[in-house]
Amino acid sequence: MSEGEAPAAVRPSDRHSAFHRLIGWEVVEWSDGHAVMLCPVREEFMNRGGGLHGGLVATLMDSAGGYAALGGPPKDPDAVDGRGVTLSLTVNYLGTAREGTLKVTATRTGGGKSVAFVTIRCEDDKGNPIAEGVGTFRRFQREG
């Protein structure tokens, strides 16, 4: 493991999500109630006006929120990473990015056994805010 690289147990298994590979995000922190993802800004992610497409930002925030809601990595690295669905996602757009890396941080703020409430923030690699939001997620039992 190189410096700054997340331990293998933190990273979701690529074999469980082709969508991760398509977008190219990386989960760099994942613990009970907390997740941080990084995603490089690419030309394919720009809208017609040359700014970052809001759909990408919402996708990243939804995914990071889901990780925070799930309660951390499974104990068995070969297990399914967890299952859940988004019940509600509100995104407030604050800025844009045209290059660099996006950082999305999600923190579970409440809920119970089957529902989790999460706050989510997306910023560029200079710390400038791109979006903030809240999500409500339904959690299901893990397989393993």
C-alpha positions as CSV (number, residue, x, y, z in Angstrom):
1,M,0.0,0.0,0.0
2,S,1.5,3.3,-1.0
3,E,1.2,6.5,1.0
4,G,-2.2,8.1,0.8
5,E,-3.8,4.9,-0.6
6,A,-6.8,3.4,1.2
7,P,-6.4,-0.1,2.7
8,A,-8.0,-2.7,0.4
9,A,-10.7,-3.4,3.0
10,V,-12.0,0.2,2.6
11,R,-12.4,0.1,-1.2
12,P,-15.6,-1.4,-2.5
13,S,-14.9,-4.4,-4.7
14,D,-15.0,-3.4,-8.4
15,R,-16.6,-6.7,-9.3
16,H,-19.7,-5.5,-7.5
17,S,-20.2,-2.3,-9.5
18,A,-19.4,-1.6,-13.1
19,F,-20.8,1.9,-12.5
20,H,-17.9,2.7,-10.2
21,R,-15.5,1.8,-13.1
22,L,-17.5,3.8,-15.6
23,I,-17.4,7.0,-13.6
24,G,-14.0,6.4,-12.1
25,W,-14.5,7.3,-8.5
26,E,-12.5,5.9,-5.6
27,V,-13.6,5.4,-2.0
28,V,-10.7,6.6,0.1
29,E,-12.3,6.5,3.5
30,W,-15.2,4.3,4.7
31,S,-16.1,3.7,8.3
32,D,-19.3,3.4,10.2
33,G,-21.3,6.5,9.3
34,H,-18.6,8.2,7.2
35,A,-17.3,8.0,3.6
36,V,-15.0,10.0,1.4
37,M,-14.8,9.6,-2.4
38,L,-12.5,11.2,-5.0
39,C,-13.4,11.5,-8.6
40,P,-11.2,13.1,-11.4
41,V,-12.9,15.8,-13.4
42,R,-12.9,14.7,-17.1
43,E,-14.0,16.3,-20.3
44,E,-16.9,13.8,-20.6
45,F,-18.4,15.2,-17.4
46,M,-18.9,18.7,-18.8
47,N,-22.2,20.2,-19.8
48,R,-22.8,22.2,-23.0
49,G,-21.8,25.4,-21.1
50,G,-18.4,23.9,-20.2
51,G,-19.1,23.4,-16.5
52,L,-19.4,20.3,-14.5
53,H,-22.7,18.5,-15.2
54,G,-24.9,18.5,-12.2
55,G,-26.0,15.0,-12.8
56,L,-22.5,13.8,-12.1
57,V,-22.3,15.7,-8.8
58,A,-25.7,14.3,-7.8
59,T,-24.5,10.8,-8.6
60,L,-21.3,11.1,-6.6
61,M,-23.2,12.6,-3.6
62,D,-25.8,9.8,-3.8
63,S,-23.1,7.1,-3.8
64,A,-21.1,8.6,-1.0
65,G,-24.2,9.1,1.0
66,G,-25.0,5.4,0.5
67,Y,-21.7,4.3,1.8
68,A,-22.0,6.5,4.9
69,A,-25.5,5.0,5.4
70,L,-24.4,1.4,5.2
71,G,-22.2,1.4,8.3
72,G,-18.7,0.7,7.0
73,P,-17.0,-2.1,5.0
74,P,-18.2,-5.7,5.4
75,K,-16.0,-7.9,7.6
76,D,-15.6,-10.4,4.8
77,P,-13.9,-8.6,1.8
78,D,-15.6,-11.1,-0.6
79,A,-19.1,-10.2,0.7
80,V,-21.5,-8.0,-1.1
81,D,-20.6,-4.4,0.0
82,G,-24.0,-3.9,1.4
83,R,-27.4,-3.1,0.0
84,G,-29.5,0.0,0.3
85,V,-31.6,2.4,-1.7
86,T,-32.0,6.1,-1.8
87,L,-35.3,7.3,-0.4
88,S,-34.6,11.1,-0.9
89,L,-31.7,13.2,-2.1
90,T,-31.6,17.0,-2.0
91,V,-28.6,18.7,-3.7
92,N,-27.9,22.4,-3.5
93,Y,-25.4,23.5,-6.2
94,L,-22.9,26.1,-5.1
95,G,-20.2,26.2,-7.7
96,T,-18.5,24.3,-10.6
97,A,-15.2,22.7,-11.5
98,R,-13.6,22.3,-14.9
99,E,-10.5,20.4,-13.9
100,G,-8.8,18.7,-10.9
101,T,-10.4,16.2,-8.5
102,L,-13.7,16.3,-6.7
103,K,-13.9,15.3,-3.1
104,V,-17.2,14.1,-1.7
105,T,-17.6,13.7,2.0
106,A,-20.7,12.1,3.6
107,T,-21.6,11.7,7.3
108,R,-24.5,9.9,8.8
109,T,-26.3,12.2,11.2
110,G,-29.1,10.0,12.4
111,G,-31.6,7.3,11.7
112,G,-32.0,3.8,13.0
113,K,-31.6,0.2,12.0
114,S,-33.2,0.5,8.6
115,V,-33.2,4.2,7.7
116,A,-30.2,6.6,7.8
117,F,-30.0,10.4,7.4
118,V,-26.8,11.7,5.8
119,T,-25.2,15.1,5.1
120,I,-23.1,15.3,2.0
121,R,-20.6,17.9,0.7
122,C,-18.8,18.0,-2.7
123,E,-15.8,20.3,-3.2
124,D,-13.0,20.8,-5.6
125,D,-9.3,20.0,-4.8
126,K,-8.8,23.6,-3.6
127,G,-11.7,23.2,-1.1
128,N,-14.1,25.3,-3.0
129,P,-17.7,24.2,-2.5
130,I,-19.4,22.5,-5.5
131,A,-22.6,21.3,-3.8
132,E,-24.1,20.4,-0.4
133,G,-27.0,18.2,0.3
134,V,-28.9,15.7,2.5
135,G,-30.0,12.2,1.8
136,T,-32.3,9.6,3.4
137,F,-31.3,6.0,2.7
138,R,-33.0,2.6,3.4
139,R,-30.6,0.1,4.7
140,F,-30.9,-3.7,4.2
141,Q,-29.1,-6.5,6.0
142,R,-25.7,-7.5,4.6
143,E,-25.0,-10.8,2.9
144,G,-22.0,-11.9,4.9
